[in-house]
Amino acid sequence: MRLNVGAATDVGQLRTLNEDSYAVAADLVAVADGMGGHRAGEVASALALSTFQLAFSSRDEAAMVAAVDAANAAVFEHASSDLQLSGMGTTLCAAAVIGDGEIAAVNVGDSRIYLLRDGELRQISEDHSFVEALVREGRLTRAQAEVHPQKNVITRALGVEADVLVDAWTVPVQDGDRIVLCSDGLTNEVPEQTIEDALRQFNDPVEVCGRLITLANIGGGRDNITVVVADIAESTTSPEVLEPIGRPIERFEVAELPSGGVVETADQATVIAPTGLAPSAAPVSEPSETDAEVVDAPTKTAARPRRLTWRTIAMVLAVLALLGAALGATDWYYKHTYSVAANGAHVAIWQGPRDVTFLWFRPKVMNPDEELLVADLPRAEQDRVRNGIDNLTSEKAGNILKQYRDATTTTTTTTTTTTTTTTSSPSTTAAPESVAPESVAPETVPPEATAPSG
């Protein structure tokens, strides 16, 4: 049995660097989708595939699992020895001929393996993702999973930890079966029904890979896109013994493609010729800074970044503009709002609300008055000032302060005048009381009283 293989990879419409890698040979196909920081994604995917190919010596399921373990160790150790590559990881899915009429498959992450048999497409791998776990638990439908905001979070990846759990299984195959391996750059942009239609429409594996890349770019091309198609030829397995395997694709109502489904190439895909070539991988390029990171979900997971679109950028800019306008308006209001209130024992004008601290703004005393005391004001005005007379303009605050000064000055003058008048009145009436009694005695005693008796 042999494989007729076509493969394609493309950077997509938004990314500038390709972090996907693929490997193909006459009896082996594999896809890896890298993630991480500086230089990490493309290094992780290329290193994983090269190690996997070298380690896969004997053609059986156990040997494939051992090869994946070797790839995981290589990526993990490389990341641990280089701070710039810390946290990098990659998905990996692969299929290999292990006997006549049988292939073995392995999978870690959310890159997918499909089987097209008799015109029906089924996913035979299982996504190691957060939303897929929710679907298995019955908490999400397949349709909800396709649009879930955490669809990018994966629960397994090579290189994230020293050990990795690998899915491995064997698949009986027959002539005419078509094996498809792809990164999520395809499945996030193109409905499975459309993928199935393209696989049925084109017989040439190279041609169908190019068409799927084009469809993904038309769908948005928000991520790197990699597709490998391997056709089974010369299998001796009898078709009667084969049962359907894997998950049947969902049939969603999707919008028609431009031009009634006939599309033009949006970007020339990188395509290789069918089988017989030496193992190949996408070249390592300069890294993207928008890669995935390892997060803690209930178990450790690797999260891909959400794809950046012009609509998202416009929305972010609009929110920032509104936020800036709100901050500016608040700052202007605080700097142009005044109050008359107590500053200790004295009356003062304050700038801004006295009980509000806003980012860089602090309320402050504009003109402290060391002579005008709160206690000098009438009782009602004392209470107003202690509570604060707020939301004033600078002019109104100044007028109120001037009125208080004028009122206290008038009160002081009136008090001084009244005190002087009260003091002078007793001094004019006290004069009669200060005259000695002897000075009036001669005037009050009759003369006869002083004559001697005869």
Secondary structure, 3 states (H helix, E strand, C coil): CEEEEEEEEECCCCCCCCCEEEEECCCEEEEEEEECCCCHHHHHHHHHHHHHHHHCCCCCHHHHHHHHHHHHHHHHHHHHHCHHHCCCEECEEEEEEEECCEEEEEEECCCEEEEEECCEEEECCCCCEHHHHHHHCCCCCHHHHHCCCCCCEECCCECCCCCCCCEEEEEECCCCCEEEEECHHHHCCCCHHHHHHHHHHCCCHHHHHHHHHHHHHHCCCCCCEEEEEEEEECCCCCHHHCCCCCEECCCCCCCCCHHHHCCCCCCCCEEECCCCCCCCCCCCCCCCCCCCEEEECCCEEEECCCCCCHHHHHHHHHHHHHHHHHHHHHHHHHHCCEEEEEECCEEEEEECCCCCCECCECCEECCCCCCCEHHHCCHHHHHHHHHCEEEECHHHHHHHHHHHHHHHHHHHHHHHHHHHHHHHHHHHHCHHHHCCHHHCHHHHCCHHHHCCCC
